[in-house]
């Protein structure tokens, strides 16, 4: 029996993007470059998963690493939830 595909959810406007680091080779992943890294974090400071950010595995890994370094030197927040 043929499997029917689940209907595509249209709630979110996430599109399959190309990895922006692959597309733009001038763009480098650097932990000091928090403005670039901030694209890959939510407002709460969480790292955006690959399926949303659109980065490839290789670059997502680098981004994650860079974000973690940046957090340690207080360039990026761990969380901004604060006290309830
Ligand atoms: Zn890439």
PDB file of the backbone (N, CA, C, O) and the ligand in Angstrom, with CONECT records:
HET     ZN  A 101       1
ATOM      1  N   UNK A   1       0.839  -1.217   0.000  1.00  0.00           N
ATOM      2  CA  UNK A   1       0.000   0.000   0.000  1.00  0.00           C
ATOM      3  C   UNK A   1       0.866   1.257   0.000  1.00  0.00           C
ATOM      4  O   UNK A   1       1.874   1.359   0.699  1.00  0.00           O
ATOM      5  N   UNK A   2       0.439   2.162  -0.784  1.00  0.00           N
ATOM      6  CA  UNK A   2       1.226   3.391  -0.888  1.00  0.00           C
ATOM      7  C   UNK A   2       1.012   4.260   0.337  1.00  0.00           C
ATOM      8  O   UNK A   2      -0.107   4.482   0.799  1.00  0.00           O
ATOM      9  N   UNK A   3       2.106   4.726   0.824  1.00  0.00           N
ATOM     10  CA  UNK A   3       2.016   5.589   1.994  1.00  0.00           C
ATOM     11  C   UNK A   3       1.645   6.997   1.569  1.00  0.00           C
ATOM     12  O   UNK A   3       2.229   7.574   0.652  1.00  0.00           O
ATOM     13  N   UNK A   4       0.685   7.511   2.244  1.00  0.00           N
ATOM     14  CA  UNK A   4       0.334   8.896   1.934  1.00  0.00           C
ATOM     15  C   UNK A   4       1.186   9.832   2.770  1.00  0.00           C
ATOM     16  O   UNK A   4       1.386   9.642   3.969  1.00  0.00           O
ATOM     17  N   UNK A   5       1.663  10.820   2.102  1.00  0.00           N
ATOM     18  CA  UNK A   5       2.490  11.780   2.837  1.00  0.00           C
ATOM     19  C   UNK A   5       1.615  12.666   3.695  1.00  0.00           C
ATOM     20  O   UNK A   5       0.513  13.064   3.318  1.00  0.00           O
ATOM     21  N   UNK A   6       2.146  12.954   4.848  1.00  0.00           N
ATOM     22  CA  UNK A   6       1.395  13.848   5.727  1.00  0.00           C
ATOM     23  C   UNK A   6       1.318  15.237   5.103  1.00  0.00           C
ATOM     24  O   UNK A   6       2.254  15.712   4.461  1.00  0.00           O
ATOM     25  N   UNK A   7       0.215  15.840   5.308  1.00  0.00           N
ATOM     26  CA  UNK A   7       0.038  17.163   4.727  1.00  0.00           C
ATOM     27  C   UNK A   7       1.085  18.128   5.279  1.00  0.00           C
ATOM     28  O   UNK A   7       1.438  18.098   6.458  1.00  0.00           O
ATOM     29  N   UNK A   8       1.549  18.957   4.406  1.00  0.00           N
ATOM     30  CA  UNK A   8       2.618  19.879   4.772  1.00  0.00           C
ATOM     31  C   UNK A   8       2.075  20.949   5.714  1.00  0.00           C
ATOM     32  O   UNK A   8       1.055  21.588   5.456  1.00  0.00           O
ATOM     33  N   UNK A   9       2.781  21.109   6.782  1.00  0.00           N
ATOM     34  CA  UNK A   9       2.354  22.128   7.730  1.00  0.00           C
ATOM     35  C   UNK A   9       2.715  23.518   7.208  1.00  0.00           C
ATOM     36  O   UNK A   9       3.847  23.784   6.802  1.00  0.00           O
ATOM     37  N   UNK A  10       1.758  24.350   7.232  1.00  0.00           N
ATOM     38  CA  UNK A  10       2.000  25.691   6.700  1.00  0.00           C
ATOM     39  C   UNK A  10       2.084  26.744   7.800  1.00  0.00           C
ATOM     40  O   UNK A  10       2.144  27.947   7.544  1.00  0.00           O
ATOM     41  N   UNK A  11       2.085  26.253   9.010  1.00  0.00           N
ATOM     42  CA  UNK A  11       2.103  27.212  10.119  1.00  0.00           C
ATOM     43  C   UNK A  11       3.369  28.059  10.121  1.00  0.00           C
ATOM     44  O   UNK A  11       3.332  29.276  10.303  1.00  0.00           O
ATOM     45  N   UNK A  12       4.476  27.382   9.915  1.00  0.00           N
ATOM     46  CA  UNK A  12       5.729  28.115   9.950  1.00  0.00           C
ATOM     47  C   UNK A  12       6.185  28.447   8.531  1.00  0.00           C
ATOM     48  O   UNK A  12       5.820  27.777   7.565  1.00  0.00           O
ATOM     49  N   UNK A  13       6.971  29.471   8.441  1.00  0.00           N
ATOM     50  CA  UNK A  13       7.414  29.887   7.118  1.00  0.00           C
ATOM     51  C   UNK A  13       8.863  29.467   6.881  1.00  0.00           C
ATOM     52  O   UNK A  13       9.643  30.157   6.224  1.00  0.00           O
ATOM     53  N   UNK A  14       9.178  28.325   7.437  1.00  0.00           N
ATOM     54  CA  UNK A  14      10.545  27.853   7.274  1.00  0.00           C
ATOM     55  C   UNK A  14      10.702  27.252   5.880  1.00  0.00           C
ATOM     56  O   UNK A  14       9.911  26.413   5.447  1.00  0.00           O
ATOM     57  N   UNK A  15      11.690  27.684   5.230  1.00  0.00           N
ATOM     58  CA  UNK A  15      11.985  27.152   3.913  1.00  0.00           C
ATOM     59  C   UNK A  15      13.307  26.436   3.981  1.00  0.00           C
ATOM     60  O   UNK A  15      14.147  26.717   4.835  1.00  0.00           O
ATOM     61  N   UNK A  16      13.471  25.537   3.098  1.00  0.00           N
ATOM     62  CA  UNK A  16      14.773  24.891   3.028  1.00  0.00           C
ATOM     63  C   UNK A  16      15.770  25.876   2.446  1.00  0.00           C
ATOM     64  O   UNK A  16      15.713  26.232   1.269  1.00  0.00           O
ATOM     65  N   UNK A  17      16.657  26.292   3.280  1.00  0.00           N
ATOM     66  CA  UNK A  17      17.634  27.284   2.848  1.00  0.00           C
ATOM     67  C   UNK A  17      18.948  26.596   2.531  1.00  0.00           C
ATOM     68  O   UNK A  17      19.213  25.461   2.925  1.00  0.00           O
ATOM     69  N   UNK A  18      19.734  27.328   1.816  1.00  0.00           N
ATOM     70  CA  UNK A  18      21.081  26.826   1.577  1.00  0.00           C
ATOM     71  C   UNK A  18      21.933  27.291   2.745  1.00  0.00           C
ATOM     72  O   UNK A  18      21.717  28.366   3.305  1.00  0.00           O
ATOM     73  N   UNK A  19      22.878  26.485   3.091  1.00  0.00           N
ATOM     74  CA  UNK A  19      23.797  26.871   4.149  1.00  0.00           C
ATOM     75  C   UNK A  19      24.486  28.171   3.772  1.00  0.00           C
ATOM     76  O   UNK A  19      25.141  28.262   2.733  1.00  0.00           O
ATOM     77  N   UNK A  20      24.336  29.158   4.611  1.00  0.00           N
ATOM     78  CA  UNK A  20      24.842  30.474   4.222  1.00  0.00           C
ATOM     79  C   UNK A  20      26.360  30.551   4.265  1.00  0.00           C
ATOM     80  O   UNK A  20      26.972  31.428   3.654  1.00  0.00           O
ATOM     81  N   UNK A  21      26.942  29.639   4.981  1.00  0.00           N
ATOM     82  CA  UNK A  21      28.403  29.647   5.022  1.00  0.00           C
ATOM     83  C   UNK A  21      28.983  28.978   3.788  1.00  0.00           C
ATOM     84  O   UNK A  21      30.079  29.311   3.337  1.00  0.00           O
ATOM     85  N   UNK A  22      28.224  28.022   3.246  1.00  0.00           N
ATOM     86  CA  UNK A  22      28.654  27.403   1.991  1.00  0.00           C
ATOM     87  C   UNK A  22      28.419  28.358   0.832  1.00  0.00           C
ATOM     88  O   UNK A  22      29.210  28.437  -0.109  1.00  0.00           O
ATOM     89  N   UNK A  23      27.317  29.076   0.926  1.00  0.00           N
ATOM     90  CA  UNK A  23      26.964  29.977  -0.164  1.00  0.00           C
ATOM     91  C   UNK A  23      27.925  31.159  -0.235  1.00  0.00           C
ATOM     92  O   UNK A  23      28.335  31.576  -1.318  1.00  0.00           O
ATOM     93  N   UNK A  24      28.274  31.688   0.919  1.00  0.00           N
ATOM     94  CA  UNK A  24      29.152  32.851   0.966  1.00  0.00           C
ATOM     95  C   UNK A  24      30.466  32.454   1.624  1.00  0.00           C
ATOM     96  O   UNK A  24      30.548  32.276   2.839  1.00  0.00           O
ATOM     97  N   UNK A  25      31.453  32.326   0.818  1.00  0.00           N
ATOM     98  CA  UNK A  25      32.721  31.847   1.359  1.00  0.00           C
ATOM     99  C   UNK A  25      33.506  32.925   2.096  1.00  0.00           C
ATOM    100  O   UNK A  25      34.497  32.647   2.772  1.00  0.00           O
ATOM    101  N   UNK A  26      33.043  34.154   1.950  1.00  0.00           N
ATOM    102  CA  UNK A  26      33.707  35.213   2.702  1.00  0.00           C
ATOM    103  C   UNK A  26      33.245  35.231   4.150  1.00  0.00           C
ATOM    104  O   UNK A  26      33.904  35.784   5.031  1.00  0.00           O
ATOM    105  N   UNK A  27      32.115  34.621   4.364  1.00  0.00           N
ATOM    106  CA  UNK A  27      31.557  34.594   5.700  1.00  0.00           C
ATOM    107  C   UNK A  27      32.269  33.531   6.517  1.00  0.00           C
ATOM    108  O   UNK A  27      32.267  32.349   6.174  1.00  0.00           O
ATOM    109  N   UNK A  28      32.866  33.971   7.583  1.00  0.00           N
ATOM    110  CA  UNK A  28      33.610  33.020   8.396  1.00  0.00           C
ATOM    111  C   UNK A  28      32.968  32.865   9.757  1.00  0.00           C
ATOM    112  O   UNK A  28      32.362  33.788  10.302  1.00  0.00           O
ATOM    113  N   UNK A  29      33.119  31.687  10.274  1.00  0.00           N
ATOM    114  CA  UNK A  29      32.580  31.422  11.598  1.00  0.00           C
ATOM    115  C   UNK A  29      33.663  31.726  12.622  1.00  0.00           C
ATOM    116  O   UNK A  29      34.686  31.046  12.700  1.00  0.00           O
ATOM    117  N   UNK A  30      33.412  32.734  13.379  1.00  0.00           N
ATOM    118  CA  UNK A  30      34.403  33.158  14.358  1.00  0.00           C
ATOM    119  C   UNK A  30      33.671  33.454  15.663  1.00  0.00           C
ATOM    120  O   UNK A  30      32.629  34.111  15.668  1.00  0.00           O
ATOM    121  N   UNK A  31      34.211  32.978  16.735  1.00  0.00           N
ATOM    122  CA  UNK A  31      33.528  33.200  18.010  1.00  0.00           C
ATOM    123  C   UNK A  31      33.517  34.661  18.417  1.00  0.00           C
ATOM    124  O   UNK A  31      32.707  35.085  19.241  1.00  0.00           O
ATOM    125  N   UNK A  32      34.431  35.430  17.826  1.00  0.00           N
ATOM    126  CA  UNK A  32      34.444  36.849  18.141  1.00  0.00           C
ATOM    127  C   UNK A  32      33.377  37.604  17.355  1.00  0.00           C
ATOM    128  O   UNK A  32      32.973  38.709  17.719  1.00  0.00           O
ATOM    129  N   UNK A  33      32.940  36.987  16.285  1.00  0.00           N
ATOM    130  CA  UNK A  33      31.951  37.617  15.427  1.00  0.00           C
ATOM    131  C   UNK A  33      30.554  37.260  15.913  1.00  0.00           C
ATOM    132  O   UNK A  33      29.832  36.482  15.289  1.00  0.00           O
ATOM    133  N   UNK A  34      30.204  37.845  17.027  1.00  0.00           N
ATOM    134  CA  UNK A  34      28.950  37.454  17.652  1.00  0.00           C
ATOM    135  C   UNK A  34      27.734  37.893  16.856  1.00  0.00           C
ATOM    136  O   UNK A  34      26.648  37.338  17.021  1.00  0.00           O
ATOM    137  N   UNK A  35      27.906  38.871  16.007  1.00  0.00           N
ATOM    138  CA  UNK A  35      26.748  39.311  15.222  1.00  0.00           C
ATOM    139  C   UNK A  35      26.321  38.245  14.223  1.00  0.00           C
ATOM    140  O   UNK A  35      25.134  38.067  13.950  1.00  0.00           O
ATOM    141  N   UNK A  36      27.293  37.553  13.693  1.00  0.00           N
ATOM    142  CA  UNK A  36      26.960  36.438  12.813  1.00  0.00           C
ATOM    143  C   UNK A  36      26.381  35.288  13.615  1.00  0.00           C
ATOM    144  O   UNK A  36      25.428  34.632  13.195  1.00  0.00           O
ATOM    145  N   UNK A  37      26.966  35.059  14.763  1.00  0.00           N
ATOM    146  CA  UNK A  37      26.509  33.940  15.590  1.00  0.00           C
ATOM    147  C   UNK A  37      25.105  34.172  16.133  1.00  0.00           C
ATOM    148  O   UNK A  37      24.343  33.237  16.381  1.00  0.00           O
ATOM    149  N   UNK A  38      24.797  35.433  16.306  1.00  0.00           N
ATOM    150  CA  UNK A  38      23.490  35.755  16.876  1.00  0.00           C
ATOM    151  C   UNK A  38      22.346  35.339  15.962  1.00  0.00           C
ATOM    152  O   UNK A  38      21.223  35.107  16.409  1.00  0.00           O
ATOM    153  N   UNK A  39      22.655  35.249  14.675  1.00  0.00           N
ATOM    154  CA  UNK A  39      21.647  34.761  13.729  1.00  0.00           C
ATOM    155  C   UNK A  39      21.252  33.339  14.091  1.00  0.00           C
ATOM    156  O   UNK A  39      20.124  32.906  13.854  1.00  0.00           O
ATOM    157  N   UNK A  40      22.202  32.630  14.667  1.00  0.00           N
ATOM    158  CA  UNK A  40      21.966  31.222  14.958  1.00  0.00           C
ATOM    159  C   UNK A  40      21.495  30.981  16.383  1.00  0.00           C
ATOM    160  O   UNK A  40      21.464  29.845  16.857  1.00  0.00           O
ATOM    161  N   UNK A  41      21.136  32.042  17.045  1.00  0.00           N
ATOM    162  CA  UNK A  41      20.560  31.874  18.373  1.00  0.00           C
ATOM    163  C   UNK A  41      19.183  32.537  18.422  1.00  0.00           C
ATOM    164  O   UNK A  41      18.904  33.491  17.694  1.00  0.00           O
ATOM    165  N   UNK A  42      18.356  32.018  19.276  1.00  0.00           N
ATOM    166  CA  UNK A  42      17.043  32.624  19.452  1.00  0.00           C
ATOM    167  C   UNK A  42      17.173  33.835  20.363  1.00  0.00           C
ATOM    168  O   UNK A  42      18.255  34.145  20.859  1.00  0.00           O
ATOM    169  N   UNK A  43      16.083  34.492  20.566  1.00  0.00           N
ATOM    170  CA  UNK A  43      16.101  35.646  21.455  1.00  0.00           C
ATOM    171  C   UNK A  43      16.462  35.229  22.872  1.00  0.00           C
ATOM    172  O   UNK A  43      17.016  36.003  23.653  1.00  0.00           O
ATOM    173  N   UNK A  44      16.139  34.011  23.169  1.00  0.00           N
ATOM    174  CA  UNK A  44      16.465  33.507  24.493  1.00  0.00           C
ATOM    175  C   UNK A  44      17.895  33.028  24.607  1.00  0.00           C
ATOM    176  O   UNK A  44      18.352  32.649  25.686  1.00  0.00           O
ATOM    177  N   UNK A  45      18.592  33.047  23.497  1.00  0.00           N
ATOM    178  CA  UNK A  45      19.990  32.644  23.547  1.00  0.00           C
ATOM    179  C   UNK A  45      20.221  31.190  23.211  1.00  0.00           C
ATOM    180  O   UNK A  45      21.337  30.684  23.331  1.00  0.00           O
ATOM    181  N   UNK A  46      19.176  30.528  22.794  1.00  0.00           N
ATOM    182  CA  UNK A  46      19.346  29.123  22.440  1.00  0.00           C
ATOM    183  C   UNK A  46      19.853  28.999  21.006  1.00  0.00           C
ATOM    184  O   UNK A  46      19.591  29.847  20.153  1.00  0.00           O
ATOM    185  N   UNK A  47      20.569  27.941  20.777  1.00  0.00           N
ATOM    186  CA  UNK A  47      21.084  27.719  19.436  1.00  0.00           C
ATOM    187  C   UNK A  47      19.973  27.158  18.553  1.00  0.00           C
ATOM    188  O   UNK A  47      19.288  26.202  18.914  1.00  0.00           O
ATOM    189  N   UNK A  48      19.822  27.757  17.429  1.00  0.00           N
ATOM    190  CA  UNK A  48      18.779  27.327  16.504  1.00  0.00           C
ATOM    191  C   UNK A  48      19.202  26.017  15.839  1.00  0.00           C
ATOM    192  O   UNK A  48      20.313  25.926  15.316  1.00  0.00           O
ATOM    193  N   UNK A  49      18.345  25.013  15.850  1.00  0.00           N
ATOM    194  CA  UNK A  49      18.704  23.731  15.243  1.00  0.00           C
ATOM    195  C   UNK A  49      18.920  23.844  13.741  1.00  0.00           C
ATOM    196  O   UNK A  49      18.455  24.768  13.073  1.00  0.00           O
ATOM    197  N   UNK A  50      19.623  22.891  13.269  1.00  0.00           N
ATOM    198  CA  UNK A  50      20.048  22.918  11.869  1.00  0.00           C
ATOM    199  C   UNK A  50      18.877  22.946  10.898  1.00  0.00           C
ATOM    200  O   UNK A  50      18.911  23.638   9.881  1.00  0.00           O
ATOM    201  N   UNK A  51      17.868  22.203  11.219  1.00  0.00           N
ATOM    202  CA  UNK A  51      16.756  22.140  10.277  1.00  0.00           C
ATOM    203  C   UNK A  51      16.049  23.470  10.125  1.00  0.00           C
ATOM    204  O   UNK A  51      15.319  23.687   9.158  1.00  0.00           O
ATOM    205  N   UNK A  52      16.262  24.347  11.067  1.00  0.00           N
ATOM    206  CA  UNK A  52      15.675  25.676  10.946  1.00  0.00           C
ATOM    207  C   UNK A  52      16.693  26.665  10.406  1.00  0.00           C
ATOM    208  O   UNK A  52      16.382  27.486   9.543  1.00  0.00           O
ATOM    209  N   UNK A  53      17.890  26.581  10.913  1.00  0.00           N
ATOM    210  CA  UNK A  53      18.891  27.551  10.480  1.00  0.00           C
ATOM    211  C   UNK A  53      19.308  27.312   9.037  1.00  0.00           C
ATOM    212  O   UNK A  53      19.687  28.247   8.331  1.00  0.00           O
ATOM    213  N   UNK A  54      19.238  26.063   8.602  1.00  0.00           N
ATOM    214  CA  UNK A  54      19.552  25.757   7.215  1.00  0.00           C
ATOM    215  C   UNK A  54      21.023  25.529   6.961  1.00  0.00           C
ATOM    216  O   UNK A  54      21.436  25.306   5.824  1.00  0.00           O
ATOM    217  N   UNK A  55      21.810  25.582   8.011  1.00  0.00           N
ATOM    218  CA  UNK A  55      23.235  25.371   7.823  1.00  0.00           C
ATOM    219  C   UNK A  55      23.526  23.884   7.614  1.00  0.00           C
ATOM    220  O   UNK A  55      22.780  23.020   8.076  1.00  0.00           O
ATOM    221  N   UNK A  56      24.598  23.611   6.925  1.00  0.00           N
ATOM    222  CA  UNK A  56      24.962  22.219   6.721  1.00  0.00           C
ATOM    223  C   UNK A  56      25.609  21.686   8.000  1.00  0.00           C
ATOM    224  O   UNK A  56      25.975  22.450   8.893  1.00  0.00           O
ATOM    225  N   UNK A  57      25.739  20.384   8.067  1.00  0.00           N
ATOM    226  CA  UNK A  57      26.220  19.752   9.288  1.00  0.00           C
ATOM    227  C   UNK A  57      27.584  20.285   9.696  1.00  0.00           C
ATOM    228  O   UNK A  57      27.845  20.556  10.868  1.00  0.00           O
ATOM    229  N   UNK A  58      28.416  20.422   8.730  1.00  0.00           N
ATOM    230  CA  UNK A  58      29.781  20.874   8.990  1.00  0.00           C
ATOM    231  C   UNK A  58      29.802  22.275   9.601  1.00  0.00           C
ATOM    232  O   UNK A  58      30.496  22.536  10.584  1.00  0.00           O
ATOM    233  N   UNK A  59      29.040  23.149   9.002  1.00  0.00           N
ATOM    234  CA  UNK A  59      29.066  24.517   9.476  1.00  0.00           C
ATOM    235  C   UNK A  59      28.252  24.693  10.752  1.00  0.00           C
ATOM    236  O   UNK A  59      28.594  25.496  11.620  1.00  0.00           O
ATOM    237  N   UNK A  60      27.187  23.940  10.846  1.00  0.00           N
ATOM    238  CA  UNK A  60      26.390  24.034  12.067  1.00  0.00           C
ATOM    239  C   UNK A  60      27.233  23.652  13.278  1.00  0.00           C
ATOM    240  O   UNK A  60      27.131  24.247  14.351  1.00  0.00           O
ATOM    241  N   UNK A  61      28.045  22.667  13.073  1.00  0.00           N
ATOM    242  CA  UNK A  61      28.935  22.231  14.144  1.00  0.00           C
ATOM    243  C   UNK A  61      29.890  23.341  14.544  1.00  0.00           C
ATOM    244  O   UNK A  61      30.124  23.594  15.726  1.00  0.00           O
ATOM    245  N   UNK A  62      30.426  23.985  13.545  1.00  0.00           N
ATOM    246  CA  UNK A  62      31.354  25.076  13.819  1.00  0.00           C
ATOM    247  C   UNK A  62      30.659  26.227  14.526  1.00  0.00           C
ATOM    248  O   UNK A  62      31.194  26.844  15.447  1.00  0.00           O
ATOM    249  N   UNK A  63      29.446  26.491  14.059  1.00  0.00           N
ATOM    250  CA  UNK A  63      28.677  27.567  14.671  1.00  0.00           C
ATOM    251  C   UNK A  63      28.399  27.258  16.135  1.00  0.00           C
ATOM    252  O   UNK A  63      28.553  28.110  17.010  1.00  0.00           O
ATOM    253  N   UNK A  64      27.989  26.032  16.377  1.00  0.00           N
ATOM    254  CA  UNK A  64      27.697  25.620  17.744  1.00  0.00           C
ATOM    255  C   UNK A  64      28.908  25.789  18.636  1.00  0.00           C
ATOM    256  O   UNK A  64      28.816  26.306  19.750  1.00  0.00           O
ATOM    257  N   UNK A  65      30.023  25.354  18.138  1.00  0.00           N
ATOM    258  CA  UNK A  65      31.265  25.481  18.901  1.00  0.00           C
ATOM    259  C   UNK A  65      31.582  26.943  19.181  1.00  0.00           C
ATOM    260  O   UNK A  65      31.926  27.324  20.299  1.00  0.00           O
ATOM    261  N   UNK A  66      31.458  27.745  18.138  1.00  0.00           N
ATOM    262  CA  UNK A  66      31.767  29.165  18.261  1.00  0.00           C
ATOM    263  C   UNK A  66      30.830  29.843  19.248  1.00  0.00           C
ATOM    264  O   UNK A  66      31.245  30.704  20.023  1.00  0.00           O
ATOM    265  N   UNK A  67      29.577  29.451  19.213  1.00  0.00           N
ATOM    266  CA  UNK A  67      28.608  30.040  20.139  1.00  0.00           C
ATOM    267  C   UNK A  67      28.982  29.688  21.573  1.00  0.00           C
ATOM    268  O   UNK A  67      28.886  30.523  22.473  1.00  0.00           O
ATOM    269  N   UNK A  68      29.397  28.473  21.774  1.00  0.00           N
ATOM    270  CA  UNK A  68      29.760  28.055  23.117  1.00  0.00           C
ATOM    271  C   UNK A  68      30.978  28.797  23.642  1.00  0.00           C
ATOM    272  O   UNK A  68      31.062  29.133  24.823  1.00  0.00           O
ATOM    273  N   UNK A  69      31.905  29.042  22.755  1.00  0.00           N
ATOM    274  CA  UNK A  69      33.073  29.837  23.154  1.00  0.00           C
ATOM    275  C   UNK A  69      32.631  31.262  23.459  1.00  0.00           C
ATOM    276  O   UNK A  69      33.025  31.862  24.459  1.00  0.00           O
ATOM    277  N   UNK A  70      31.802  31.777  22.566  1.00  0.00           N
ATOM    278  CA  UNK A  70      31.331  33.154  22.729  1.00  0.00           C
ATOM    279  C   UNK A  70      30.562  33.325  24.037  1.00  0.00           C
ATOM    280  O   UNK A  70      30.627  34.374  24.678  1.00  0.00           O
ATOM    281  N   UNK A  71      29.852  32.306  24.410  1.00  0.00           N
ATOM    282  CA  UNK A  71      29.130  32.365  25.678  1.00  0.00           C
ATOM    283  C   UNK A  71      30.097  32.457  26.851  1.00  0.00           C
ATOM    284  O   UNK A  71      29.878  33.196  27.810  1.00  0.00           O
ATOM    285  N   UNK A  72      31.148  31.700  26.746  1.00  0.00           N
ATOM    286  CA  UNK A  72      32.108  31.669  27.843  1.00  0.00           C
ATOM    287  C   UNK A  72      32.820  32.988  28.030  1.00  0.00           C
ATOM    288  O   UNK A  72      33.227  33.328  29.141  1.00  0.00           O
ATOM    289  N   UNK A  73      32.971  33.725  26.964  1.00  0.00           N
ATOM    290  CA  UNK A  73      33.600  35.025  27.117  1.00  0.00           C
ATOM    291  C   UNK A  73      32.555  36.133  27.072  1.00  0.00           C
ATOM    292  O   UNK A  73      32.852  37.288  26.769  1.00  0.00           O
ATOM    293  N   UNK A  74      31.341  35.748  27.379  1.00  0.00           N
ATOM    294  CA  UNK A  74      30.248  36.705  27.596  1.00  0.00           C
ATOM    295  C   UNK A  74      29.900  37.541  26.382  1.00  0.00           C
ATOM    296  O   UNK A  74      29.435  38.672  26.520  1.00  0.00           O
ATOM    297  N   UNK A  75      30.117  37.000  25.199  1.00  0.00           N
ATOM    298  CA  UNK A  75      29.660  37.707  24.008  1.00  0.00           C
ATOM    299  C   UNK A  75      28.209  37.369  23.696  1.00  0.00           C
ATOM    300  O   UNK A  75      27.461  38.166  23.130  1.00  0.00           O
ATOM    301  N   UNK A  76      27.847  36.154  24.089  1.00  0.00           N
ATOM    302  CA  UNK A  76      26.473  35.718  23.877  1.00  0.00           C
ATOM    303  C   UNK A  76      25.911  35.221  25.213  1.00  0.00           C
ATOM    304  O   UNK A  76      26.652  34.702  26.048  1.00  0.00           O
ATOM    305  N   UNK A  77      24.639  35.379  25.403  1.00  0.00           N
ATOM    306  CA  UNK A  77      24.035  34.901  26.656  1.00  0.00           C
ATOM    307  C   UNK A  77      23.802  33.396  26.627  1.00  0.00           C
ATOM    308  O   UNK A  77      23.604  32.806  25.566  1.00  0.00           O
ATOM    309  N   UNK A  78      23.829  32.797  27.786  1.00  0.00           N
ATOM    310  CA  UNK A  78      23.440  31.394  27.879  1.00  0.00           C
ATOM    311  C   UNK A  78      21.912  31.316  27.740  1.00  0.00           C
ATOM    312  O   UNK A  78      21.374  30.625  26.875  1.00  0.00           O
ATOM    313  N   UNK A  79      21.270  32.024  28.593  1.00  0.00           N
ATOM    314  CA  UNK A  79      19.826  32.188  28.471  1.00  0.00           C
ATOM    315  C   UNK A  79      19.490  33.581  28.956  1.00  0.00           C
ATOM    316  O   UNK A  79      20.237  34.178  29.730  1.00  0.00           O
ATOM    317  N   UNK A  80      18.391  34.081  28.509  1.00  0.00           N
ATOM    318  CA  UNK A  80      17.977  35.396  28.973  1.00  0.00           C
ATOM    319  C   UNK A  80      16.628  35.311  29.666  1.00  0.00           C
ATOM    320  O   UNK A  80      15.896  36.293  29.793  1.00  0.00           O
ATOM    321  N   UNK A  81      16.331  34.093  30.109  1.00  0.00           N
ATOM    322  CA  UNK A  81      15.025  33.927  30.743  1.00  0.00           C
ATOM    323  C   UNK A  81      14.964  34.662  32.089  1.00  0.00           C
ATOM    324  O   UNK A  81      13.952  35.274  32.432  1.00  0.00           O
ATOM    325  N   UNK A  82      16.051  34.588  32.828  1.00  0.00           N
ATOM    326  CA  UNK A  82      16.114  35.307  34.081  1.00  0.00           C
ATOM    327  C   UNK A  82      15.148  34.750  35.119  1.00  0.00           C
ATOM    328  O   UNK A  82      14.706  33.606  35.016  1.00  0.00           O
ATOM    329  N   UNK A  83      14.825  35.561  36.113  1.00  0.00           N
ATOM    330  CA  UNK A  83      13.916  35.122  37.168  1.00  0.00           C
ATOM    331  C   UNK A  83      12.481  35.193  36.668  1.00  0.00           C
ATOM    332  O   UNK A  83      12.107  36.053  35.871  1.00  0.00           O
ATOM    333  N   UNK A  84      11.721  34.277  37.157  1.00  0.00           N
ATOM    334  CA  UNK A  84      10.337  34.235  36.703  1.00  0.00           C
ATOM    335  C   UNK A  84       9.518  35.380  37.241  1.00  0.00           C
ATOM    336  O   UNK A  84       8.328  35.481  36.945  1.00  0.00           O
TER     337      UNK A  84
HETATM  338 ZN    ZN A 101      27.913  24.819   5.005  1.00  0.00          ZN
END
